[in-house]
Amino acid sequence: MSALTRNAPPLRIPPVAVLLPVAFLALLGVAVAAPGLLTAADPLAADPLAALAPPGGAHWLGTDHLGRDVLARVVHGARHSISIGVAATALAVTGGVLLGLAAGLSPRWLEETLTRAFDVLSTLPELLLALLVVAIIGPGTGNVILAIAVAQIPNYARVIRAQTFVVRRSGYVEQAVTFGRPRAAIIAGHVLPNVLGPIPVLATIGLGTAIIAGSGLSFLGMGPQPPAAEWGAMLSEARNYLRVAWWEAVFPGLAITLTVVCLTVAGRRLQRRFEGRTP
């Protein structure tokens, strides 16, 4: 490494590169909590006479093949898509933390069994594993959430297991054991709070992955069913009209892309702060 490289100042992220994703995520929060503030149109109201109308006029993002307002469906679809991602991520974090703690604190035979299971499941693409789970338990919004959570659990469990190994050998845990504190109190008071540090970073990035997986499964017809406005289901309905109405597919796809990119940027920002690096 040259002296010039060693002495180079750390790369600084422009403030606008952080503010724009935060602003977009805040807008998504409004779309989830109160979509009526962003559009007054009914996402389910069909108007055959206005079918496949291009963007402009009364329909800023155009209409779909049934004459439904695309803007209204994208805005209202945020609730379905993001709710699936948030619920799946919450379940995955909960399961990952519990299994990771179990692997890190259990006898060696159980720890090795759980670790091998995590390793095997981690070799499979998350969407493929989620698809396999849905094929077993059946379609539906609840089953899609469960399937995505099962697919993501190994990611969190492996990190928590590694953190648990470090924390359980720390001085304050050994001191608590020496003082005779109950095992449950040591885990709840000393181990658990100190292994959760990486979780906000992983969960923020994992939320984007969960949204992609949920939209992918909905695209295949395994999530919310029509006429529900959900981004993946909207893409599925629009694929037959790409040649005549590109806007019907482009705007839901753009919503998914921007959401995942903004969540990734936010997650990387959190990671830099967690690691103590200069923003």
Number of C-alpha atoms within 10 A of each C-alpha: 5 7 7 8 8 9 8 9 8 10 8 8 11 9 9 9 12 14 13 12 20 16 12 15 18 12 15 19 15 17 22 19 13 14 22 15 10 14 16 10 18 14 20 17 14 16 14 13 9 17 17 22 24 18 17 10 9 11 18 14 20 24 28 27 20 15 19 25 30 28 24 25 26 26 27 27 26 25 22 22 27 26 16 26 25 20 18 30 29 16 18 28 25 16 19 26 24 18 23 30 25 18 25 26 17 13 10 11 10 14 19 14 11 22 20 12 12 20 13 11 18 17 10 12 12 23 20 14 19 25 22 14 19 21 13 11 12 15 21 17 18 14 20 28 26 22 29 31 26 21 25 30 26 28 21 24 27 23 19 29 25 15 21 24 17 14 20 19 10 13 10 14 18 14 11 16 13 9 9 10 12 10 11 10 11 18 17 11 13 17 23 18 11 17 22 14 13 17 17 15 19 20 22 22 23 26 25 25 21 29 27 22 27 33 30 20 26 26 21 15 17 21 27 25 15 13 12 16 23 28 33 29 27 26 22 17 17 19 14 12 15 13 7 12 21 16 21 30 22 14 20 24 18 13 16 20 14 15 21 23 14 23 22 21 17 20 21 17 16 19 19 13 13 13 9 9 10 10 15
